[in-house]
Amino acid sequence: MFLTISTTGTPEKPATDLGFLLHKHPGRTQAFATSHGTAHVFYPEATDHRCTAALLLEVDPVALVRRGQGKGRGGAPDSALAQYVNDRPYAASSLLAVALSGVFRTALKGQCAARPELPGQERPLRIEIPVLPARGGGDLVRRLFGPLGWASVETTPIALDEAFPEWGDSRYVRLVLEGELRLEDALRQLYVLLPVLDDSKHYWIAPDEVDKLLRAGDGWLAAHPEHALITARYLARHKRLTQSAMERLELARLAEADGSEAEELDDAVDAAPEGDAAGDAEARERSVPLAVRRRDAVLAALRESGAARVLDLGCGEGQLVQALLRDTAFTEIVGVDVSVRALTTASRRLRLERMGERQSSRVQLFQGSLAYTDKRLAGYDAAVLSEVIEHLDLPRLPALEYAVFGSARPRTVLVTTPNVEYNVRWESLPAGRVRHRDHRFEWTREEFRAWAGGVAARFGYSVAYRPVGDEDPEVGPPTQMAVFTRAADTTSTTGTTDTADTTGTADTPKEGEAA
């Protein structure tokens, strides 16, 4: 099993800098013990103008058998069929990837104590693998390496037997990669993609493999057009691990697009709102907490609208989804949230894994950001944004408005948000504080109506307003709700509906106007 890494240079920037990056001296031949054989590192050439490092892995087939090769999930099929006669000693696979990570550990981490400026530099690289298993053929190899910055991805099929050309090509190719990349990036790509192309691993796939994949794929995997195939193959198609990795990759992609840290997005709806906690504490003297009243108000508005297929946008931990499931009038319920942690909690709350087939067919949860259009959200009767908009920075609201009202365009949209005027009634809430540490703003009734009226006018909706909770004669209700109805389907609203604003003359509140 063989791999070479070559680079070129000048007297000012000699190619032998490769030795510093790999932490292996060009003038020495070194051997390293692995669990399945011995890895050798040597330099066939080392001059200022050209330097090549070679990694040769001698695989012990007996060691493979003794370590349970071919047994359990992820075992290589070649060794399972023929324990002692197989391609493992010759074809690049997860064995070479593991040797790569062990022998070139510091290079994979982008570290070089002797020359710390070198790892961050891109350099001309040529990587050659004489025998690479390619389950999917040369086309798949090019699809995997092509988007990663290589100027050239050359694959040459290897014949089954050159003496019998009529037999055709084998599943192996000779791979040559050329381009200007950081060595760290090239090694991390190989570490992930070698076992992916082989579509096999020589060891048991444990949960920590997800962390290994995401570390090695940091910066390139989330945006790769074949990230789903890469993830599934790397994790040996282990369904639960693959789902976990895909959720974390999607969170990374959304965070990068949003200019945020993934942890910030994942924590956005994790904690209970401070204001609700305060409200519930003070509402113990009353029969129903505000959170329950808000949920009941949303359910009542949905029933009035006649909606059967409902989106809960920013579903958090799934309380509303759970309530919707109890009413058979709602035939399809979709919960969407950017936070993996919240979706995991929602799944546990709903007991999705134990749910019967008929009930589970009515509900699904998926990850998504409301700041981006999503074709999965189109075609529903109603959408709910309950205590969601105040978690967005004001400059991001137009993106949410278009994603929901302009792209998804449900017939009915319900939006609830805190009424900041009511905050003075919470004795446990310090003056000037918002109800939740993640709230970017909280609006007065006038500001909320101005925003809702502007949205309705821009996107062809009418809007009515309803109080949620006990309405104070001076400061209004603790929660305010807007009921948007698409203009072509406008119907009259009754009951506790406040005056409807269908003129659409109000402007969206400016950032400085938010309390």
C-alpha positions as CSV (number, residue, x, y, z in Angstrom):
1,M,0.0,0.0,0.0
2,F,1.7,3.1,-1.2
3,L,1.2,6.9,-1.4
4,T,3.5,9.7,-2.4
5,I,3.4,13.5,-1.7
6,S,5.5,15.7,-3.9
7,T,6.0,19.5,-4.1
8,T,8.2,21.9,-6.0
9,G,10.1,25.0,-4.7
10,T,12.8,27.5,-5.3
11,P,16.1,28.3,-3.4
12,E,14.2,30.9,-1.5
13,K,11.3,28.6,-0.7
14,P,12.9,25.1,-1.0
15,A,10.7,22.1,-1.7
16,T,12.4,20.4,1.3
17,D,10.2,22.4,3.6
18,L,8.0,19.4,3.1
19,G,10.2,17.7,5.6
20,F,9.4,20.3,8.3
21,L,5.6,20.1,7.5
22,L,5.6,16.3,7.8
23,H,7.9,16.2,10.8
24,K,10.1,13.7,9.0
25,H,13.7,14.4,7.9
26,P,14.3,13.9,4.2
27,G,17.7,12.3,5.0
28,R,16.3,9.4,7.0
29,T,14.2,6.4,6.5
30,Q,11.8,5.8,9.4
31,A,9.5,2.9,10.4
32,F,6.4,3.1,12.6
33,A,4.5,0.2,14.1
34,T,0.7,0.1,13.4
35,S,-1.9,-2.3,14.7
36,H,-1.9,-4.1,11.3
37,G,1.7,-3.9,10.1
38,T,4.5,-1.4,9.7
39,A,4.5,2.1,8.0
40,H,7.7,3.3,6.4
41,V,8.4,6.9,5.5
42,F,11.2,7.8,3.1
43,Y,12.1,10.4,0.4
44,P,12.9,9.2,-3.1
45,E,14.0,12.7,-4.0
46,A,14.8,15.8,-1.9
47,T,16.2,18.9,-3.5
48,D,15.3,22.6,-3.3
49,H,13.4,22.3,-6.6
50,R,11.5,19.0,-6.0
51,C,10.8,16.9,-2.9
52,T,8.8,13.7,-2.6
53,A,7.8,11.9,0.6
54,A,6.5,8.3,0.3
55,L,4.4,6.4,2.8
56,L,4.6,2.6,2.4
57,L,2.4,0.5,4.6
58,E,3.2,-3.2,4.9
59,V,0.0,-4.9,6.1
60,D,0.2,-8.2,8.0
61,P,-2.8,-10.3,6.9
62,V,-2.5,-12.5,9.9
63,A,-2.8,-9.4,12.2
64,L,-5.9,-8.5,10.3
65,V,-7.6,-11.8,11.0
66,R,-6.5,-11.9,14.6
67,R,-8.0,-8.5,15.2
68,G,-11.4,-9.6,13.9
69,Q,-11.1,-8.3,10.4
70,G,-14.4,-8.8,8.5
71,K,-16.5,-9.3,11.6
72,G,-19.2,-7.0,12.6
73,R,-20.4,-3.7,11.2
74,G,-17.7,-2.0,9.0
75,G,-15.7,-5.2,8.3
76,A,-14.0,-5.2,4.9
77,P,-15.9,-7.6,2.6
78,D,-12.7,-8.8,0.9
79,S,-11.3,-10.1,4.1
80,A,-14.7,-11.5,5.2
81,L,-14.7,-13.7,2.1
82,A,-11.0,-14.6,2.0
83,Q,-9.2,-13.9,5.2
84,Y,-5.7,-14.5,4.0
85,V,-5.9,-13.7,0.3
86,N,-7.3,-10.2,-0.3
87,D,-6.5,-6.7,-1.6
88,R,-5.9,-5.2,1.9
89,P,-2.1,-5.1,1.7
90,Y,-2.1,-3.5,-1.8
91,A,-5.1,-1.1,-2.2
92,A,-5.4,2.2,-0.3
93,S,-8.2,1.9,2.3
94,S,-9.0,2.8,5.9
95,L,-5.8,1.0,6.9
96,L,-3.8,3.6,5.0
97,A,-5.9,6.5,6.4
98,V,-5.2,5.4,9.9
99,A,-1.5,5.1,9.2
100,L,-1.6,8.5,7.6
101,S,-3.2,10.0,10.7
102,G,-0.7,8.3,13.0
103,V,2.5,8.9,11.1
104,F,1.7,12.5,10.0
105,R,-0.3,13.5,13.1
106,T,1.2,17.0,13.5
107,A,0.8,17.8,9.8
108,L,-2.9,16.8,10.0
109,K,-3.3,19.3,12.8
110,G,-1.6,22.0,10.9
111,Q,1.3,22.3,13.4
112,C,5.0,22.9,12.8
113,A,7.0,23.9,15.9
114,A,10.2,24.5,14.0
115,R,8.6,26.6,11.2
116,P,5.2,27.8,12.4
117,E,4.6,29.9,9.3
118,L,4.7,26.9,7.0
119,P,1.3,25.1,7.7
120,G,-0.8,28.1,6.7
121,Q,0.9,28.4,3.3
122,E,-0.6,26.9,0.1
123,R,2.0,25.1,-2.0
124,P,2.1,23.1,-5.2
125,L,1.2,19.5,-4.3
126,R,1.1,16.3,-6.3
127,I,-0.3,13.2,-4.6
128,E,-0.2,9.9,-6.2
129,I,-1.9,6.6,-5.1
130,P,-1.0,3.7,-7.5
131,V,-3.9,1.5,-6.4
132,L,-7.1,3.1,-5.1
133,P,-10.4,1.1,-4.7
134,A,-13.2,3.1,-6.3
135,R,-16.6,1.7,-5.6
136,G,-18.4,4.1,-8.0
137,G,-15.6,4.3,-10.5
138,G,-13.4,7.1,-11.6
139,D,-16.4,9.5,-12.0
140,L,-17.0,9.2,-8.2
141,V,-13.4,9.9,-7.5
142,R,-13.6,13.1,-9.5
143,R,-16.9,14.1,-7.9
144,L,-15.3,13.7,-4.4
145,F,-12.0,15.4,-5.0
146,G,-13.0,17.9,-7.8
147,P,-14.8,20.4,-5.5
148,L,-11.9,20.6,-3.0
149,G,-9.5,22.9,-4.8
150,W,-7.5,20.5,-6.9
151,A,-6.6,21.8,-10.4
152,S,-6.4,18.3,-11.7
153,V,-7.9,15.0,-10.6
154,E,-6.6,12.2,-12.9
155,T,-7.9,8.7,-12.6
156,T,-6.6,5.8,-14.7
157,P,-8.5,2.6,-14.6
158,I,-6.6,-0.6,-13.8
159,A,-7.4,-3.6,-15.9
160,L,-8.5,-6.8,-14.3
161,D,-5.7,-8.6,-16.2
162,E,-3.6,-6.9,-18.9
163,A,-3.3,-10.3,-20.6
164,F,-7.0,-10.5,-21.1
165,P,-8.3,-7.0,-22.0
166,E,-11.7,-8.4,-22.8
167,W,-12.3,-8.9,-19.1
168,G,-12.5,-5.1,-18.7
169,D,-11.4,-2.8,-15.9
170,S,-11.3,-3.6,-12.2
171,R,-12.7,-1.4,-9.5
172,Y,-9.3,0.1,-8.9
173,V,-7.8,3.2,-10.3
174,R,-4.5,5.0,-10.2
175,L,-5.1,8.5,-8.7
176,V,-3.0,11.6,-9.3
177,L,-4.0,14.9,-7.6
178,E,-2.4,18.2,-8.5
179,G,-3.0,21.7,-7.2
180,E,-2.1,24.4,-4.8
181,L,-3.4,23.6,-1.3
182,R,-2.3,23.6,2.3
183,L,-0.8,20.2,3.2
184,E,-3.1,20.0,6.2
185,D,-6.1,20.2,4.0
186,A,-4.9,17.6,1.5
187,L,-4.1,15.1,4.3
188,R,-7.5,15.6,6.0
189,Q,-9.3,15.1,2.7
190,L,-7.4,11.8,2.1
191,Y,-8.1,10.7,5.7
192,V,-11.8,10.9,5.0
193,L,-12.1,10.0,1.4
194,L,-9.8,6.9,1.2
195,P,-12.3,4.7,3.3
196,V,-15.2,6.4,1.6
197,L,-14.0,5.3,-1.9
198,D,-13.2,1.8,-0.6
199,D,-16.7,1.9,1.0
200,S,-15.4,-0.1,3.9
201,K,-13.5,0.1,7.2
202,H,-11.3,-2.4,8.9
203,Y,-12.5,-1.5,12.4
204,W,-15.8,-1.3,14.4
205,I,-17.7,2.0,13.8
206,A,-18.2,3.7,17.2
207,P,-19.9,7.0,18.1
208,D,-16.6,8.8,18.3
209,E,-16.3,8.3,14.5
210,V,-18.7,11.2,14.1
211,D,-16.3,13.5,15.9
212,K,-13.4,12.2,13.8
213,L,-15.3,12.9,10.6
214,L,-16.3,16.4,11.6
215,R,-12.8,17.3,12.7
216,A,-11.2,16.1,9.5
217,G,-14.0,17.6,7.4
218,D,-13.9,21.0,9.1
219,G,-14.0,23.7,6.6
220,W,-14.9,21.6,3.5
221,L,-17.3,18.7,4.2
222,A,-20.5,20.7,5.1
223,A,-20.4,22.6,1.8
224,H,-19.4,19.5,-0.3
225,P,-22.0,18.6,-2.9
226,E,-21.5,14.9,-2.0
227,H,-21.5,15.4,1.8
228,A,-24.4,13.0,2.3
229,L,-22.7,10.2,0.4
230,I,-19.4,10.9,2.2
231,T,-21.0,10.9,5.6
232,A,-23.0,7.7,5.0
233,R,-20.0,5.7,3.6
234,Y,-17.5,7.0,6.2
235,L,-19.8,5.9,9.0
236,A,-20.5,2.5,7.3
237,R,-24.1,3.5,6.7
238,H,-24.8,3.4,10.5
239,K,-28.2,5.1,10.4
240,R,-28.1,6.8,13.8
241,L,-24.5,8.0,13.6
242,T,-25.1,9.2,10.0
243,Q,-28.1,11.2,11.1
244,S,-26.2,12.8,14.0
245,A,-23.4,13.8,11.7
246,M,-25.7,15.2,9.1
247,E,-27.5,17.3,11.7
248,R,-24.2,18.7,12.9
249,L,-23.0,19.4,9.4
250,E,-26.2,21.3,8.6
251,L,-25.8,23.3,11.8
252,A,-22.2,24.2,10.7
253,R,-23.4,25.1,7.2
254,L,-26.2,27.4,8.6
255,A,-23.8,29.0,11.1
256,E,-21.3,29.7,8.4
257,A,-24.0,31.3,6.2
258,D,-25.3,33.3,9.1
259,G,-21.8,34.4,10.2
260,S,-22.4,32.9,13.7
261,E,-20.8,30.1,15.7
262,A,-22.6,26.8,15.6
263,E,-22.9,26.8,19.4
264,E,-24.8,30.1,19.3
265,L,-27.4,28.7,16.9
266,D,-27.7,25.5,18.8
267,D,-28.3,27.3,22.1
268,A,-30.8,29.8,20.7
269,V,-33.9,28.2,22.0
270,D,-32.5,25.9,24.6
271,A,-33.2,27.6,27.8
272,A,-36.7,28.5,29.1
273,P,-37.5,32.1,28.6
274,E,-36.9,34.2,31.7
275,G,-40.1,36.2,31.3
276,D,-42.1,33.0,31.0
277,A,-40.5,31.6,34.1
278,A,-41.3,34.9,35.9
279,G,-44.8,34.9,34.5
280,D,-45.4,31.3,35.5
281,A,-44.2,32.0,39.0
282,E,-46.5,34.9,39.3
283,A,-49.3,33.0,37.6
284,R,-49.4,30.2,40.2
285,E,-52.2,32.1,41.8
286,R,-54.1,31.8,38.5
287,S,-55.2,28.5,37.1
288,V,-53.3,28.5,33.8
289,P,-49.7,29.6,33.1
290,L,-49.1,32.0,30.2
291,A,-47.2,29.4,28.2
292,V,-50.3,27.2,28.2
293,R,-52.6,30.1,27.4
294,R,-50.4,31.0,24.4
295,R,-50.5,27.5,23.1
296,D,-54.2,27.3,23.5
297,A,-54.6,30.6,21.7
298,V,-52.5,29.3,18.8
299,L,-54.5,26.0,18.6
300,A,-57.8,27.9,18.6
301,A,-56.6,30.2,15.8
302,L,-55.5,27.2,13.8
303,R,-58.8,25.4,14.2
304,E,-60.6,28.6,13.1
305,S,-58.5,28.7,10.0
306,G,-59.4,25.2,9.0
307,A,-55.8,24.2,8.6
308,A,-54.9,20.5,8.4
309,R,-51.2,20.7,7.4
310,V,-49.3,22.9,9.9
311,L,-45.7,24.1,10.2
312,D,-44.3,25.0,13.6
313,L,-41.4,27.2,12.7
314,G,-38.9,27.5,15.5
315,C,-40.6,24.5,17.2
316,G,-38.0,24.4,20.1
317,E,-38.6,21.5,22.3
318,G,-41.8,20.4,20.7
319,Q,-44.6,21.5,23.1
320,L,-46.8,22.8,20.3
321,V,-46.1,19.9,18.0
322,Q,-47.2,17.6,20.9
323,A,-50.4,19.5,21.4
324,L,-51.2,19.5,17.7
325,L,-50.7,15.7,17.5
326,R,-53.5,15.2,20.1
327,D,-56.0,16.8,17.6
328,T,-56.7,14.5,14.7
329,A,-57.9,17.5,12.6
330,F,-54.3,18.3,12.0
331,T,-53.2,15.6,9.5
332,E,-49.6,16.7,8.9
333,I,-47.4,18.5,11.5
334,V,-43.9,19.6,10.7
335,G,-41.5,21.0,13.4
336,V,-38.6,23.1,12.2
337,D,-35.7,24.4,14.3
338,V,-32.1,25.5,13.8
339,S,-31.0,23.9,17.0
340,V,-30.0,20.2,17.0
341,R,-30.3,20.1,20.7
342,A,-33.9,21.4,20.7
343,L,-34.9,18.9,18.0
344,T,-33.3,16.0,20.0
345,T,-35.4,17.1,23.0
346,A,-38.5,17.4,20.9
347,S,-38.0,13.9,19.5
348,R,-37.7,12.5,23.0
349,R,-40.7,14.4,24.2
350,L,-42.8,13.0,21.3
351,R,-41.3,9.5,21.7
352,L,-40.9,9.3,17.9
353,E,-39.0,6.1,18.1
354,R,-41.8,4.4,20.0
355,M,-44.7,6.1,18.1
356,G,-47.0,3.9,16.1
357,E,-46.9,3.9,12.3
358,R,-50.2,5.8,11.9
359,Q,-49.3,8.5,14.3
360,S,-45.7,8.9,13.1
361,S,-46.9,9.4,9.6
362,R,-48.5,12.7,10.7
363,V,-45.3,14.3,12.2
364,Q,-41.8,15.1,11.2
365,L,-39.0,17.2,12.6
366,F,-36.2,18.7,10.6
367,Q,-33.4,21.2,10.9
368,G,-33.6,24.5,9.1
369,S,-33.0,28.3,9.4
370,L,-35.9,30.7,8.9
371,A,-33.4,33.3,7.5
372,Y,-33.3,31.2,4.3
373,T,-35.9,30.1,1.8
374,D,-36.6,26.4,2.0
375,K,-38.7,24.5,-0.6
376,R,-39.7,22.0,2.0
377,L,-41.9,24.6,3.7
378,A,-44.1,25.3,0.6
379,G,-47.6,24.1,0.3
380,Y,-48.8,24.1,3.9
381,D,-52.1,25.4,5.2
382,A,-50.7,27.3,8.2
383,A,-47.4,28.3,9.8
384,V,-46.8,29.2,13.4
385,L,-44.0,31.4,14.7
386,S,-44.6,31.4,18.4
387,E,-42.1,33.5,20.4
388,V,-39.6,33.3,17.5
389,I,-39.1,36.7,15.8
390,E,-37.7,38.3,18.9
391,H,-34.7,35.9,18.7
392,L,-33.5,37.4,15.4
393,D,-31.5,40.5,15.0
394,L,-33.7,43.2,13.5
395,P,-31.6,43.4,10.2
396,R,-32.4,39.7,9.7
397,L,-36.2,40.1,9.9
398,P,-36.6,40.9,6.2
399,A,-35.0,37.5,5.3
400,L,-37.5,35.7,7.6
401,E,-40.4,37.7,6.2
402,Y,-39.5,36.6,2.6
403,A,-38.8,33.0,3.6
404,V,-42.2,32.6,5.3
405,F,-44.6,35.1,3.6
406,G,-42.9,35.4,0.2
407,S,-41.6,31.9,-0.5
408,A,-43.5,29.4,1.7
409,R,-46.7,31.4,1.5
410,P,-49.0,29.4,3.8
411,R,-52.7,30.4,3.8
412,T,-52.5,31.4,7.5
413,V,-49.5,32.6,9.5
414,L,-49.7,33.0,13.3
415,V,-47.0,35.2,15.0
416,T,-46.8,35.6,18.8
417,T,-44.3,37.8,20.5
418,P,-43.9,39.4,24.0
419,N,-45.5,42.8,24.6
420,V,-42.7,44.8,26.2
421,E,-45.2,47.2,27.8
422,Y,-46.4,44.4,30.0
423,N,-42.9,43.8,31.5
424,V,-43.5,46.3,34.3
425,R,-46.1,43.9,35.7
426,W,-43.4,41.2,36.3
427,E,-42.1,41.9,39.8
428,S,-39.3,39.4,39.3
429,L,-38.1,41.1,36.1
430,P,-35.6,43.9,36.6
431,A,-36.4,47.2,34.9
432,G,-35.1,47.4,31.4
433,R,-34.5,43.6,31.1
434,V,-36.0,41.6,28.3
435,R,-37.7,38.3,29.2
436,H,-35.1,36.0,27.7
437,R,-31.4,36.4,27.5
438,D,-31.5,35.6,23.7
439,H,-34.2,38.2,22.8
440,R,-32.7,40.7,20.4
441,F,-35.7,43.0,21.0
442,E,-39.2,43.2,22.4
443,W,-41.9,45.3,20.8
444,T,-44.6,47.6,22.1
445,R,-48.1,46.9,20.7
446,E,-47.7,49.8,18.3
447,E,-44.4,48.6,17.0
448,F,-45.7,45.1,16.5
449,R,-48.7,46.3,14.6
450,A,-46.5,48.6,12.5
451,W,-44.3,45.6,11.6
452,A,-47.2,43.2,10.9
453,G,-49.1,45.7,8.9
454,G,-46.1,46.3,6.7
455,V,-45.5,42.6,6.2
456,A,-49.2,42.1,5.3
457,A,-49.1,44.9,2.7
458,R,-45.8,43.7,1.1
459,F,-46.8,40.1,0.7
460,G,-50.5,40.2,0.0
461,Y,-52.0,39.2,3.4
462,S,-54.6,40.8,5.7
463,V,-53.8,40.8,9.4
464,A,-55.8,40.8,12.7
465,Y,-54.5,41.1,16.2
466,R,-55.4,39.1,19.3
467,P,-54.3,39.5,23.0
468,V,-52.9,36.4,24.7
469,G,-53.2,36.2,28.5
470,D,-55.0,38.6,30.9
471,E,-55.2,42.0,29.3
472,D,-54.2,44.9,31.5
473,P,-56.2,48.1,30.9
474,E,-53.0,50.2,30.9
475,V,-50.2,48.0,29.4
476,G,-52.2,45.4,27.4
477,P,-51.7,41.6,27.4
478,P,-48.4,39.9,28.2
479,T,-48.3,38.3,24.7
480,Q,-49.5,39.7,21.4
481,M,-50.6,37.6,18.4
482,A,-51.0,38.5,14.8
483,V,-53.2,36.3,12.5
484,F,-52.1,36.7,8.9
485,T,-54.5,35.5,6.2
486,R,-53.4,35.3,2.5
487,A,-55.5,37.9,0.7
488,A,-57.1,35.5,-1.8
489,D,-58.4,33.5,1.2
490,T,-59.3,36.3,3.5
491,T,-62.1,35.4,5.9
492,S,-63.7,37.4,8.7
493,T,-62.3,36.9,12.2
494,T,-64.4,36.9,15.3
495,G,-64.1,36.2,19.0
496,T,-61.3,37.9,20.8
497,T,-59.9,39.4,17.5
498,D,-58.7,43.0,17.9
499,T,-59.2,45.5,15.0
500,A,-57.7,44.2,11.8
501,D,-55.2,46.3,9.8
502,T,-55.6,45.7,6.1
503,T,-54.4,49.0,4.9
504,G,-50.7,48.0,4.9
505,T,-49.5,51.6,5.3
506,A,-47.4,51.0,8.4
507,D,-43.6,50.8,8.0
508,T,-41.4,48.1,9.5
509,P,-40.0,49.3,12.8
510,K,-36.5,50.6,12.7
511,E,-33.8,49.1,14.8
512,G,-33.6,52.1,17.1
513,E,-37.4,51.9,17.7
514,A,-37.2,48.5,19.3
515,A,-37.4,48.5,23.1
